[in-house]
Amino acid sequence: MVQYLGRARLVLSSIMNSLTQICRRAYAALISVADLLRSPLLLIVRLYFFWQLLQIGLGKMTNIPKVVEYFGSLGIPLPSLNARIVCGVETFGSILLIIGLATRPTALLVLIVMTVAYLTGDRAAVLQIFSDPDQFVKAAPFPFFVMALVLFFAGPGWISVDTLVGRMFGKKTD
């Protein structure tokens, strides 16, 4: 009986080791595929979200007086100057993010603009972020804020002008 238990233990141990190795290989393959898809995903994010922000910025640029009036109604100081800054960040910043040039500094500027947009135009959403998170998520700045945050921390990926510039100067990239 003891002899059979010893054999069973050896067989069970061998099976467990095999299953563990299979799981490790499957996980390593999953991570490799995810790593390969990171840059194309970042490119899609840049194209999709910042094309939308570019359209918003262009719309504001063509109607600066209305934007200045809106900023004034929100109590934003120097509404004319701030309207032009926001239009510039949304328009030219979006172009830079779409092509992946100066990605992290530009994403930081977009984060600042979206934070101010939240605090001035969607203050109620910010104040109720925990009691009514749907309101926060449905606010206009949300997708641009989140995607700028992703690009700030992840960078543009290897499908970008930043990567080309880095390679020209011998800098190691993703």
C-alpha positions in Angstrom: 0.0 0.0 0.0 2.8 2.4 0.9 4.5 1.5 -2.3 1.4 2.5 -4.3 1.1 5.8 -2.5 4.7 6.6 -3.2 4.2 5.9 -6.9 1.0 7.9 -7.0 2.8 10.8 -5.3 5.6 10.6 -8.0 3.1 10.5 -10.8 1.0 13.4 -9.3 4.2 15.4 -8.8 5.2 14.8 -12.4 1.8 15.8 -13.7 1.8 19.0 -11.5 5.3 19.9 -12.8 4.1 19.4 -16.4 1.0 21.6 -15.8 3.1 24.2 -14.2 5.5 24.3 -17.1 2.6 24.5 -19.6 1.1 27.4 -17.6 4.4 29.2 -17.5 4.9 28.8 -21.3 1.4 29.9 -22.0 1.8 33.0 -19.8 5.1 33.8 -21.5 3.5 33.5 -24.9 0.6 35.7 -23.8 3.1 38.4 -22.6 5.1 38.2 -25.8 1.9 38.7 -27.9 0.8 41.6 -25.7 4.3 43.2 -26.1 4.1 42.9 -29.9 0.7 44.5 -29.9 1.5 47.4 -27.6 2.8 49.8 -30.2 0.1 49.2 -32.8 -2.5 49.7 -30.0 -0.8 53.0 -28.9 -0.9 54.1 -32.6 -4.6 53.3 -32.8 -5.2 55.3 -29.5 -3.2 58.2 -30.8 -5.0 58.3 -34.2 -8.5 57.7 -32.8 -8.7 59.9 -29.8 -6.4 62.7 -30.8 -8.1 63.0 -34.3 -11.3 63.8 -32.3 -9.5 66.3 -30.1 -7.9 67.9 -33.2 -11.4 68.4 -34.7 -12.6 70.0 -31.4 -9.5 72.3 -31.3 -10.1 73.3 -35.0 -13.7 74.0 -34.2 -12.7 76.2 -31.3 -10.0 78.0 -33.4 -12.6 79.0 -36.0 -14.8 80.4 -33.3 -12.5 82.0 -30.8 -14.9 84.8 -29.7 -17.4 82.1 -28.5 -14.7 80.2 -26.7 -13.5 83.4 -25.0 -17.1 84.2 -23.9 -17.5 80.7 -22.5 -14.3 80.9 -20.6 -15.3 84.2 -19.3 -18.6 82.8 -18.1 -16.7 80.1 -16.2 -14.6 82.7 -14.4 -11.3 81.6 -16.0 -8.8 84.5 -15.7 -7.6 86.1 -19.0 -10.2 84.2 -21.0 -8.9 85.4 -24.4 -5.3 84.3 -23.7 -6.5 81.0 -22.1 -8.8 80.3 -25.0 -6.0 80.6 -27.5 -3.7 78.4 -25.4 -6.4 75.7 -25.1 -7.1 75.9 -28.8 -3.4 75.6 -29.5 -2.8 72.7 -27.2 -5.9 70.9 -28.5 -5.0 71.5 -32.2 -1.3 71.4 -32.4 -0.9 69.1 -29.4 -3.2 66.6 -31.1 -1.1 66.8 -34.3 2.0 66.1 -32.3 0.3 63.2 -30.5 -1.1 61.7 -33.7 2.4 61.5 -35.3 4.1 60.6 -32.0 6.4 63.6 -31.7 7.3 65.0 -28.3 4.7 62.7 -27.0 5.3 62.8 -23.2 5.6 66.6 -22.9 2.6 67.1 -25.2 0.5 64.5 -23.3 1.4 66.4 -20.1 0.0 69.7 -21.7 -3.2 67.9 -22.7 -3.5 66.5 -19.2 -3.2 70.0 -17.7 -5.8 71.4 -20.2 -8.2 68.5 -19.5 -7.7 68.9 -15.7 -8.7 72.6 -16.0 -11.6 71.6 -18.2 -12.8 69.2 -15.5 -12.3 71.7 -12.7 -14.1 74.5 -14.5 -16.6 73.1 -16.9 -17.3 69.8 -15.2 -16.8 70.6 -11.5 -19.9 68.6 -10.5 -18.5 65.5 -12.1 -15.2 65.9 -10.2 -16.9 66.6 -6.9 -19.0 63.4 -7.3 -16.3 61.2 -8.7 -16.9 58.6 -5.9 -20.6 59.1 -5.3 -21.6 59.2 -9.0 -18.6 57.9 -11.0 -20.7 57.7 -14.2 -21.0 61.5 -14.3 -17.2 61.7 -14.1 -16.7 59.2 -16.9 -19.3 60.7 -19.2 -17.8 64.2 -18.9 -16.3 65.5 -22.2 -12.7 65.7 -21.0 -12.6 62.1 -19.8 -11.4 60.2 -22.9 -8.7 62.7 -23.7 -7.6 62.9 -20.1 -7.3 59.1 -19.9 -5.6 58.7 -23.2 -3.1 61.5 -22.5 -2.4 59.8 -19.2 -1.7 56.5 -21.0 0.6 58.2 -23.5 2.4 60.1 -20.7 3.3 56.9 -18.9 3.6 54.4 -21.8 5.0 56.7 -24.4 4.0 56.6 -28.1 5.3 53.1 -28.9 7.8 52.3 -31.7 5.4 53.4 -34.5 6.2 57.1 -33.9 8.3 60.0 -34.9 9.8 60.0 -31.4 11.2 56.5 -32.2 12.7 57.7 -35.5 14.3 60.7 -33.8 15.6 58.5 -31.0 17.2 56.2 -33.5 18.8 59.0 -35.4 20.5 60.1 -32.2 21.4 56.6 -31.1 18.9 56.5 -28.3 17.5 53.1 -27.3 13.7 52.8 -27.8 10.9 50.4 -26.9 
